[in-house]
Amino acid sequence: MKTVVSSKGQIVLPAEFRQMDEVEQGQEFDVERLDRGDYRLVRRAIPQNEGVLDWLLACPQKDFFVAIDSESTDTL
């Protein structure tokens, strides 16, 4: 599949590939240079709990998520 480098140096990943691999806006990739003109694009793993705190704080029920005092595990 063909793609073009923009004047800003951006490369568009074709929509067909994005749909097949469920690539979403904002996801990060690593680009490796293998050889002259030969590159590899690898999607970075998304941290497992990324966004959980924002999701909890966005709960429509007020005071659903509140900070609590915790004890040290040294005494357990």
MOPAC internal coordinates of N, CA, C and O (Angstrom, degrees):
PM7 1SCF
backbone

  N    0.0000 0     0.00 0     0.00 0    0    0    0
  C    1.4419 1     0.00 0     0.00 0    1    0    0
  C    1.5245 1   108.11 1     0.00 0    2    1    0
  O    1.2310 1   120.51 1   -37.11 1    3    2    1
  N    1.3071 1   116.63 1   142.89 1    3    2    1
  C    1.4602 1   122.06 1  -176.00 1    5    3    2
  C    1.5269 1   111.20 1   -96.75 1    6    5    3
  O    1.2310 1   120.68 1   -37.34 1    7    6    5
  N    1.3223 1   116.31 1   142.66 1    7    6    5
  C    1.4571 1   122.50 1   172.58 1    9    7    6
  C    1.5272 1   107.07 1  -142.13 1   10    9    7
  O    1.2310 1   120.40 1   -12.88 1   11   10    9
  N    1.3302 1   116.84 1   167.12 1   11   10    9
  C    1.4619 1   121.99 1  -174.66 1   13   11   10
  C    1.5229 1   109.50 1  -128.29 1   14   13   11
  O    1.2310 1   120.83 1   -34.55 1   15   14   13
  N    1.3306 1   116.03 1   145.45 1   15   14   13
  C    1.4610 1   121.20 1   174.59 1   17   15   14
  C    1.5282 1   107.45 1   -85.20 1   18   17   15
  O    1.2310 1   120.48 1   -51.29 1   19   18   17
  N    1.3466 1   116.68 1   128.71 1   19   18   17
  C    1.4638 1   121.26 1  -179.31 1   21   19   18
  C    1.5234 1   110.87 1   -77.62 1   22   21   19
  O    1.2310 1   120.72 1    -5.64 1   23   22   21
  N    1.3246 1   116.22 1   174.36 1   23   22   21
  C    1.4647 1   120.90 1   178.23 1   25   23   22
  C    1.5314 1   111.37 1   -65.23 1   26   25   23
  O    1.2310 1   120.40 1   161.15 1   27   26   25
  N    1.3495 1   116.84 1   -18.85 1   27   26   25
  C    1.4635 1   121.65 1   177.59 1   29   27   26
  C    1.5274 1   111.87 1   -91.99 1   30   29   27
  O    1.2310 1   120.34 1  -177.55 1   31   30   29
  N    1.3385 1   116.95 1     2.45 1   31   30   29
  C    1.4613 1   120.40 1  -179.95 1   33   31   30
  C    1.5159 1   113.32 1    83.89 1   34   33   31
  O    1.2310 1   119.88 1  -167.68 1   35   34   33
  N    1.3310 1   117.83 1    12.32 1   35   34   33
  C    1.4548 1   121.68 1  -178.91 1   37   35   34
  C    1.5159 1   110.71 1   -88.07 1   38   37   35
  O    1.2310 1   121.02 1   -35.90 1   39   38   37
  N    1.3237 1   115.66 1   144.10 1   39   38   37
  C    1.4583 1   122.12 1   176.35 1   41   39   38
  C    1.5212 1   107.57 1  -116.95 1   42   41   39
  O    1.2310 1   120.57 1   -49.43 1   43   42   41
  N    1.3169 1   116.51 1   130.57 1   43   42   41
  C    1.4650 1   121.12 1  -179.97 1   45   43   42
  C    1.5189 1   109.32 1   -90.28 1   46   45   43
  O    1.2310 1   120.83 1   -52.44 1   47   46   45
  N    1.3214 1   116.02 1   127.56 1   47   46   45
  C    1.4515 1   121.32 1   173.03 1   49   47   46
  C    1.5255 1   106.24 1   -81.33 1   50   49   47
  O    1.2310 1   119.48 1   -59.11 1   51   50   49
  N    1.3254 1   118.59 1   120.89 1   51   50   49
  C    1.4638 1   120.60 1  -175.38 1   53   51   50
  C    1.5315 1   112.95 1   -53.96 1   54   53   51
  O    1.2310 1   121.15 1   -35.63 1   55   54   53
  N    1.3397 1   115.41 1   144.37 1   55   54   53
  C    1.4660 1   122.09 1  -176.31 1   57   55   54
  C    1.5234 1   112.12 1   -55.73 1   58   57   55
  O    1.2310 1   120.10 1   143.34 1   59   58   57
  N    1.3115 1   117.42 1   -36.66 1   59   58   57
  C    1.4690 1   120.59 1  -179.68 1   61   59   58
  C    1.5272 1   110.81 1   -60.36 1   62   61   59
  O    1.2310 1   120.37 1   137.25 1   63   62   61
  N    1.3333 1   116.90 1   -42.75 1   63   62   61
  C    1.4659 1   120.46 1   178.27 1   65   63   62
  C    1.5238 1   110.77 1   -68.46 1   66   65   63
  O    1.2310 1   120.36 1   137.91 1   67   66   65
  N    1.3456 1   116.91 1   -42.09 1   67   66   65
  C    1.4715 1   120.17 1   179.98 1   69   67   66
  C    1.5214 1   110.52 1   -60.16 1   70   69   67
  O    1.2310 1   120.17 1   139.28 1   71   70   69
  N    1.3162 1   117.28 1   -40.72 1   71   70   69
  C    1.4656 1   120.91 1   179.78 1   73   71   70
  C    1.5296 1   111.30 1   -69.34 1   74   73   71
  O    1.2310 1   120.06 1   135.86 1   75   74   73
  N    1.3218 1   117.48 1   -44.14 1   75   74   73
  C    1.4774 1   121.01 1  -179.50 1   77   75   74
  C    1.5200 1   111.82 1   -60.52 1   78   77   75
  O    1.2310 1   120.76 1   141.44 1   79   78   77
  N    1.3419 1   116.15 1   -38.56 1   79   78   77
  C    1.4635 1   120.68 1  -175.02 1   81   79   78
  C    1.5227 1   113.63 1  -103.84 1   82   81   79
  O    1.2310 1   120.32 1  -171.99 1   83   82   81
  N    1.3359 1   116.99 1     8.01 1   83   82   81
  C    1.4636 1   122.73 1   178.28 1   85   83   82
  C    1.5281 1   111.97 1    53.76 1   86   85   83
  O    1.2310 1   120.87 1  -133.25 1   87   86   85
  N    1.3211 1   115.94 1    46.75 1   87   86   85
  C    1.4601 1   121.99 1   176.93 1   89   87   86
  C    1.5220 1   107.78 1   -80.75 1   90   89   87
  O    1.2310 1   120.71 1   -52.58 1   91   90   89
  N    1.3285 1   116.25 1   127.42 1   91   90   89
  C    1.4579 1   121.69 1  -178.09 1   93   91   90
  C    1.5244 1   110.55 1  -113.46 1   94   93   91
  O    1.2310 1   121.64 1   -22.42 1   95   94   93
  N    1.3149 1   114.46 1   157.58 1   95   94   93
  C    1.4636 1   121.04 1   178.35 1   97   95   94
  C    1.5213 1   110.15 1   -56.46 1   98   97   95
  O    1.2310 1   120.69 1   -44.80 1   99   98   97
  N    1.3246 1   116.29 1   135.20 1   99   98   97
  C    1.4602 1   121.44 1   176.99 1  101   99   98
  C    1.5195 1   114.31 1    91.78 1  102  101   99
  O    1.2310 1   119.78 1   168.53 1  103  102  101
  N    1.3365 1   118.03 1   -11.47 1  103  102  101
  C    1.4645 1   119.17 1   178.26 1  105  103  102
  C    1.5192 1   109.40 1   -66.42 1  106  105  103
  O    1.2310 1   120.68 1   -32.63 1  107  106  105
  N    1.3168 1   116.31 1   147.37 1  107  106  105
  C    1.4588 1   121.23 1  -175.82 1  109  107  106
  C    1.5175 1   111.20 1  -103.56 1  110  109  107
  O    1.2310 1   121.63 1   -32.76 1  111  110  109
  N    1.3293 1   114.49 1   147.24 1  111  110  109
  C    1.4596 1   122.54 1   179.73 1  113  111  110
  C    1.5197 1   109.49 1  -131.27 1  114  113  111
  O    1.2310 1   120.65 1   -27.03 1  115  114  113
  N    1.3138 1   116.36 1   152.97 1  115  114  113
  C    1.4538 1   122.66 1   169.96 1  117  115  114
  C    1.5198 1   107.19 1  -102.85 1  118  117  115
  O    1.2310 1   120.57 1   -40.33 1  119  118  117
  N    1.3324 1   116.51 1   139.67 1  119  118  117
  C    1.4532 1   122.01 1   176.06 1  121  119  118
  C    1.5178 1   107.57 1  -113.88 1  122  121  119
  O    1.2310 1   120.77 1   -54.27 1  123  122  121
  N    1.3161 1   116.13 1   125.73 1  123  122  121
  C    1.4510 1   121.41 1   179.09 1  125  123  122
  C    1.5242 1   109.04 1  -113.23 1  126  125  123
  O    1.2310 1   120.39 1   -43.52 1  127  126  125
  N    1.3131 1   116.87 1   136.48 1  127  126  125
  C    1.4589 1   120.69 1   174.70 1  129  127  126
  C    1.5121 1   107.59 1   -92.07 1  130  129  127
  O    1.2310 1   120.44 1   -66.09 1  131  130  129
  N    1.3076 1   116.76 1   113.91 1  131  130  129
  C    1.4579 1   121.97 1  -178.52 1  133  131  130
  C    1.5211 1   111.54 1   -87.44 1  134  133  131
  O    1.2310 1   121.04 1   141.10 1  135  134  133
  N    1.3189 1   115.62 1   -38.90 1  135  134  133
  C    1.4551 1   122.00 1  -178.67 1  137  135  134
  C    1.5318 1   106.62 1  -164.98 1  138  137  135
  O    1.2310 1   119.97 1    -5.49 1  139  138  137
  N    1.2977 1   117.66 1   174.51 1  139  138  137
  C    1.4706 1   121.32 1   179.52 1  141  139  138
  C    1.5320 1   109.63 1   -57.20 1  142  141  139
  O    1.2310 1   120.74 1   -63.59 1  143  142  141
  N    1.3384 1   116.20 1   116.41 1  143  142  141
  C    1.4577 1   121.81 1   179.17 1  145  143  142
  C    1.5163 1   114.74 1    76.55 1  146  145  143
  O    1.2310 1   119.72 1  -171.46 1  147  146  145
  N    1.3325 1   118.14 1     8.54 1  147  146  145
  C    1.4604 1   122.54 1  -177.43 1  149  147  146
  C    1.5315 1   108.09 1  -124.87 1  150  149  147
  O    1.2310 1   120.43 1   -63.92 1  151  150  149
  N    1.3291 1   116.78 1   116.08 1  151  150  149
  C    1.4619 1   121.80 1  -174.98 1  153  151  150
  C    1.5211 1   110.33 1  -128.58 1  154  153  151
  O    1.2310 1   121.24 1   -19.71 1  155  154  153
  N    1.3174 1   115.23 1   160.29 1  155  154  153
  C    1.4623 1   121.20 1   177.36 1  157  155  154
  C    1.5168 1   108.15 1  -129.93 1  158  157  155
  O    1.2310 1   120.85 1   -46.41 1  159  158  157
  N    1.3238 1   115.98 1   133.59 1  159  158  157
  C    1.4584 1   123.38 1  -179.73 1  161  159  158
  C    1.5218 1   108.06 1  -110.18 1  162  161  159
  O    1.2310 1   120.16 1   -55.43 1  163  162  161
  N    1.3430 1   117.30 1   124.57 1  163  162  161
  C    1.4601 1   121.87 1  -177.74 1  165  163  162
  C    1.5315 1   109.11 1  -128.86 1  166  165  163
  O    1.2310 1   120.86 1   -55.65 1  167  166  165
  N    1.3354 1   115.96 1   124.35 1  167  166  165
  C    1.4641 1   120.11 1   178.91 1  169  167  166
  C    1.5209 1   109.54 1   -70.31 1  170  169  167
  O    1.2310 1   120.86 1   -46.42 1  171  170  169
  N    1.3316 1   115.97 1   133.58 1  171  170  169
  C    1.4667 1   121.11 1   177.23 1  173  171  170
  C    1.5221 1   109.30 1   -76.16 1  174  173  171
  O    1.2310 1   120.78 1   -33.54 1  175  174  173
  N    1.3093 1   116.11 1   146.46 1  175  174  173
  C    1.4697 1   121.23 1   177.96 1  177  175  174
  C    1.5234 1   109.16 1   -69.44 1  178  177  175
  O    1.2310 1   120.79 1   -41.21 1  179  178  177
  N    1.3140 1   116.10 1   138.79 1  179  178  177
  C    1.4601 1   121.54 1   177.64 1  181  179  178
  C    1.5222 1   107.99 1   -84.49 1  182  181  179
  O    1.2310 1   119.73 1   -52.66 1  183  182  181
  N    1.3487 1   118.13 1   127.34 1  183  182  181
  C    1.4633 1   119.51 1   177.61 1  185  183  182
  C    1.5264 1   110.61 1   -52.98 1  186  185  183
  O    1.2310 1   120.50 1   -42.16 1  187  186  185
  N    1.3110 1   116.64 1   137.84 1  187  186  185
  C    1.4588 1   122.77 1  -171.50 1  189  187  186
  C    1.5239 1   114.39 1   -56.14 1  190  189  187
  O    1.2310 1   119.65 1   139.61 1  191  190  189
  N    1.3203 1   118.28 1   -40.39 1  191  190  189
  C    1.4653 1   120.71 1  -175.58 1  193  191  190
  C    1.5169 1   113.17 1  -105.37 1  194  193  191
  O    1.2310 1   119.99 1  -162.36 1  195  194  193
  N    1.3259 1   117.62 1    17.64 1  195  194  193
  C    1.4581 1   120.49 1  -178.42 1  197  195  194
  C    1.5325 1   109.79 1   -62.15 1  198  197  195
  O    1.2310 1   120.63 1   -52.07 1  199  198  197
  N    1.3120 1   116.41 1   127.93 1  199  198  197
  C    1.4606 1   121.37 1   177.33 1  201  199  198
  C    1.5153 1   114.95 1    89.37 1  202  201  199
  O    1.2310 1   119.30 1   174.57 1  203  202  201
  N    1.3205 1   118.94 1    -5.43 1  203  202  201
  C    1.4682 1   120.87 1  -177.05 1  205  203  202
  C    1.5272 1   111.32 1   -64.62 1  206  205  203
  O    1.2310 1   120.02 1   136.03 1  207  206  205
  N    1.3260 1   117.56 1   -43.97 1  207  206  205
  C    1.4578 1   120.18 1  -179.34 1  209  207  206
  C    1.5330 1   110.65 1   -62.97 1  210  209  207
  O    1.2310 1   120.05 1   135.67 1  211  210  209
  N    1.3357 1   117.51 1   -44.33 1  211  210  209
  C    1.4657 1   120.32 1   177.23 1  213  211  210
  C    1.5225 1   110.86 1   -60.20 1  214  213  211
  O    1.2310 1   120.30 1   140.17 1  215  214  213
  N    1.3313 1   117.03 1   -39.83 1  215  214  213
  C    1.4589 1   121.60 1   179.60 1  217  215  214
  C    1.5328 1   110.42 1   -63.65 1  218  217  215
  O    1.2310 1   120.30 1   135.86 1  219  218  217
  N    1.3327 1   117.04 1   -44.14 1  219  218  217
  C    1.4639 1   120.49 1   179.49 1  221  219  218
  C    1.5253 1   111.67 1   -65.54 1  222  221  219
  O    1.2310 1   120.20 1   138.19 1  223  222  221
  N    1.3309 1   117.22 1   -41.81 1  223  222  221
  C    1.4553 1   120.57 1  -179.48 1  225  223  222
  C    1.5283 1   112.05 1   -69.36 1  226  225  223
  O    1.2310 1   119.87 1   158.69 1  227  226  225
  N    1.3236 1   117.85 1   -21.31 1  227  226  225
  C    1.4640 1   121.57 1   179.17 1  229  227  226
  C    1.5219 1   112.62 1   -86.36 1  230  229  227
  O    1.2310 1   119.86 1  -176.98 1  231  230  229
  N    1.3151 1   117.87 1     3.02 1  231  230  229
  C    1.4642 1   121.55 1  -179.00 1  233  231  230
  C    1.5226 1   109.88 1   -58.23 1  234  233  231
  O    1.2310 1   119.81 1   -47.08 1  235  234  233
  N    1.3360 1   117.97 1   132.92 1  235  234  233
  C    1.4686 1   120.50 1  -177.90 1  237  235  234
  C    1.5280 1   113.89 1   -67.19 1  238  237  235
  O    1.2310 1   119.72 1   157.49 1  239  238  237
  N    1.3143 1   118.14 1   -22.51 1  239  238  237
  C    1.4593 1   120.85 1   178.94 1  241  239  238
  C    1.5207 1   108.47 1   -81.53 1  242  241  239
  O    1.2310 1   120.16 1   -57.98 1  243  242  241
  N    1.3251 1   117.31 1   122.02 1  243  242  241
  C    1.4611 1   121.02 1  -177.60 1  245  243  242
  C    1.5284 1   110.96 1   -67.14 1  246  245  243
  O    1.2310 1   121.37 1   -34.50 1  247  246  245
  N    1.3212 1   114.99 1   145.50 1  247  246  245
  C    1.4642 1   123.90 1   178.25 1  249  247  246
  C    1.5294 1   112.98 1    60.96 1  250  249  247
  O    1.2310 1   120.39 1  -156.75 1  251  250  249
  N    1.3413 1   116.85 1    23.25 1  251  250  249
  C    1.4606 1   120.62 1   177.33 1  253  251  250
  C    1.5237 1   110.60 1   -66.51 1  254  253  251
  O    1.2310 1   121.18 1   140.40 1  255  254  253
  N    1.3176 1   115.35 1   -39.60 1  255  254  253
  C    1.4626 1   120.62 1  -176.48 1  257  255  254
  C    1.5185 1   107.78 1  -118.67 1  258  257  255
  O    1.2310 1   120.45 1   -65.06 1  259  258  257
  N    1.3085 1   116.74 1   114.94 1  259  258  257
  C    1.4584 1   120.95 1   178.66 1  261  259  258
  C    1.5247 1   109.19 1  -131.83 1  262  261  259
  O    1.2310 1   120.93 1   -30.58 1  263  262  261
  N    1.2940 1   115.82 1   149.42 1  263  262  261
  C    1.4596 1   120.66 1   177.31 1  265  263  262
  C    1.5224 1   109.68 1   -68.96 1  266  265  263
  O    1.2310 1   120.03 1   -34.77 1  267  266  265
  N    1.3158 1   117.54 1   145.23 1  267  266  265
  C    1.4556 1   121.43 1   178.07 1  269  267  266
  C    1.5267 1   109.16 1  -126.53 1  270  269  267
  O    1.2310 1   120.90 1   -25.78 1  271  270  269
  N    1.3187 1   115.89 1   154.22 1  271  270  269
  C    1.4477 1   120.69 1   174.93 1  273  271  270
  C    1.5195 1   108.37 1   -74.72 1  274  273  271
  O    1.2310 1   120.58 1   -38.90 1  275  274  273
  N    1.3060 1   116.50 1   141.10 1  275  274  273
  C    1.4685 1   118.77 1   178.09 1  277  275  274
  C    1.5166 1   109.55 1  -125.74 1  278  277  275
  O    1.2310 1   121.51 1   -25.50 1  279  278  277
  N    1.2989 1   114.72 1   154.50 1  279  278  277
  C    1.4572 1   120.49 1   179.06 1  281  279  278
  C    1.5132 1   109.74 1   -98.77 1  282  281  279
  O    1.2310 1   121.25 1   -21.19 1  283  282  281
  N    1.2901 1   115.22 1   158.81 1  283  282  281
  C    1.4598 1   120.66 1   177.77 1  285  283  282
  C    1.5191 1   109.58 1   -69.48 1  286  285  283
  O    1.2310 1   120.27 1   -36.23 1  287  286  285
  N    1.3075 1   117.09 1   143.77 1  287  286  285
  C    1.4611 1   120.60 1   176.11 1  289  287  286
  C    1.5186 1   111.75 1   -80.08 1  290  289  287
  O    1.2310 1   120.52 1   174.90 1  291  290  289
  N    1.3481 1   116.62 1    -5.10 1  291  290  289
  C    1.4645 1   119.92 1   178.63 1  293  291  290
  C    1.5215 1   111.81 1   -63.25 1  294  293  291
  O    1.2310 1   119.87 1   152.75 1  295  294  293
  N    1.3271 1   117.85 1   -27.25 1  295  294  293
  C    1.4602 1   120.56 1  -175.54 1  297  295  294
  C    1.5236 1   112.15 1   -91.78 1  298  297  295
  O    1.2310 1   119.77 1   177.44 1  299  298  297
  N    1.3026 1   118.05 1    -2.56 1  299  298  297
  C    1.4776 1   120.09 1  -179.00 1  301  299  298
  C    1.5039 1   111.42 1   -82.21 1  302  301  299
  O    1.2310 1   120.10 1   180.00 1  303  302  301

